[in-house]
Amino acid sequence: MLYEESADDPKMLTLAMHCQMAFPATGKVYDEAIKYAKSFPDVWFARRIDIVR
């Protein structure tokens, strides 16, 4: 949905993980989410410093 909405206005999704949440099941969910997002054209993965620059 966010990708579709970005056709009109830029959108940003922030994924963050706290060290107390870092266990294998959570990592798998993050991996799947990133793979899914990368399947769309023109999706930019950036660090915060990249956005500032």
TIMAR-789924 format. One record per residue (C-alpha): residue number from 1; x, y, z. Coordinates in steps of 0.5 Angstrom, whole numbers, always signed. Layout:
% TIMAR-789924
<rec><guti>NUM</guti><east>X</east><north>Y</north><up>Z</up></rec>
...
END
This chain:
% TIMAR-789924
<rec><guti>1</guti><east>+0</east><north>+0</north><up>+0</up></rec>
<rec><guti>2</guti><east>+6</east><north>+5</north><up>+2</up></rec>
<rec><guti>3</guti><east>+9</east><north>+4</north><up>-5</up></rec>
<rec><guti>4</guti><east>+2</east><north>+5</north><up>-9</up></rec>
<rec><guti>5</guti><east>+1</east><north>+12</north><up>-5</up></rec>
<rec><guti>6</guti><east>+9</east><north>+14</north><up>-6</up></rec>
<rec><guti>7</guti><east>+7</east><north>+15</north><up>-14</up></rec>
<rec><guti>8</guti><east>+4</east><north>+21</north><up>-11</up></rec>
<rec><guti>9</guti><east>+8</east><north>+23</north><up>-6</up></rec>
<rec><guti>10</guti><east>+15</east><north>+20</north><up>-3</up></rec>
<rec><guti>11</guti><east>+14</east><north>+16</north><up>+3</up></rec>
<rec><guti>12</guti><east>+19</east><north>+13</north><up>+8</up></rec>
<rec><guti>13</guti><east>+18</east><north>+7</north><up>+12</up></rec>
<rec><guti>14</guti><east>+23</east><north>+6</north><up>+18</up></rec>
<rec><guti>15</guti><east>+25</east><north>-1</north><up>+21</up></rec>
<rec><guti>16</guti><east>+28</east><north>-1</north><up>+27</up></rec>
<rec><guti>17</guti><east>+30</east><north>-7</north><up>+32</up></rec>
<rec><guti>18</guti><east>+32</east><north>-6</north><up>+39</up></rec>
<rec><guti>19</guti><east>+37</east><north>-11</north><up>+42</up></rec>
<rec><guti>20</guti><east>+32</east><north>-14</north><up>+47</up></rec>
<rec><guti>21</guti><east>+28</east><north>-16</north><up>+41</up></rec>
<rec><guti>22</guti><east>+34</east><north>-19</north><up>+37</up></rec>
<rec><guti>23</guti><east>+32</east><north>-27</north><up>+37</up></rec>
<rec><guti>24</guti><east>+32</east><north>-31</north><up>+30</up></rec>
<rec><guti>25</guti><east>+24</east><north>-31</north><up>+29</up></rec>
<rec><guti>26</guti><east>+25</east><north>-23</north><up>+29</up></rec>
<rec><guti>27</guti><east>+31</east><north>-23</north><up>+24</up></rec>
<rec><guti>28</guti><east>+27</east><north>-28</north><up>+19</up></rec>
<rec><guti>29</guti><east>+21</east><north>-23</north><up>+19</up></rec>
<rec><guti>30</guti><east>+26</east><north>-17</north><up>+18</up></rec>
<rec><guti>31</guti><east>+29</east><north>-21</north><up>+12</up></rec>
<rec><guti>32</guti><east>+22</east><north>-23</north><up>+9</up></rec>
<rec><guti>33</guti><east>+20</east><north>-16</north><up>+9</up></rec>
<rec><guti>34</guti><east>+27</east><north>-13</north><up>+6</up></rec>
<rec><guti>35</guti><east>+26</east><north>-18</north><up>+1</up></rec>
<rec><guti>36</guti><east>+19</east><north>-16</north><up>-1</up></rec>
<rec><guti>37</guti><east>+21</east><north>-9</north><up>-1</up></rec>
<rec><guti>38</guti><east>+27</east><north>-10</north><up>-6</up></rec>
<rec><guti>39</guti><east>+22</east><north>-13</north><up>-11</up></rec>
<rec><guti>40</guti><east>+19</east><north>-7</north><up>-13</up></rec>
<rec><guti>41</guti><east>+23</east><north>-2</north><up>-17</up></rec>
<rec><guti>42</guti><east>+25</east><north>+5</north><up>-15</up></rec>
<rec><guti>43</guti><east>+25</east><north>+3</north><up>-8</up></rec>
<rec><guti>44</guti><east>+31</east><north>+6</north><up>-4</up></rec>
<rec><guti>45</guti><east>+35</east><north>+3</north><up>+2</up></rec>
<rec><guti>46</guti><east>+38</east><north>+9</north><up>+6</up></rec>
<rec><guti>47</guti><east>+41</east><north>+10</north><up>+12</up></rec>
<rec><guti>48</guti><east>+39</east><north>+16</north><up>+16</up></rec>
<rec><guti>49</guti><east>+46</east><north>+20</north><up>+14</up></rec>
<rec><guti>50</guti><east>+44</east><north>+18</north><up>+7</up></rec>
<rec><guti>51</guti><east>+38</east><north>+22</north><up>+8</up></rec>
<rec><guti>52</guti><east>+41</east><north>+28</north><up>+11</up></rec>
<rec><guti>53</guti><east>+46</east><north>+28</north><up>+5</up></rec>
END
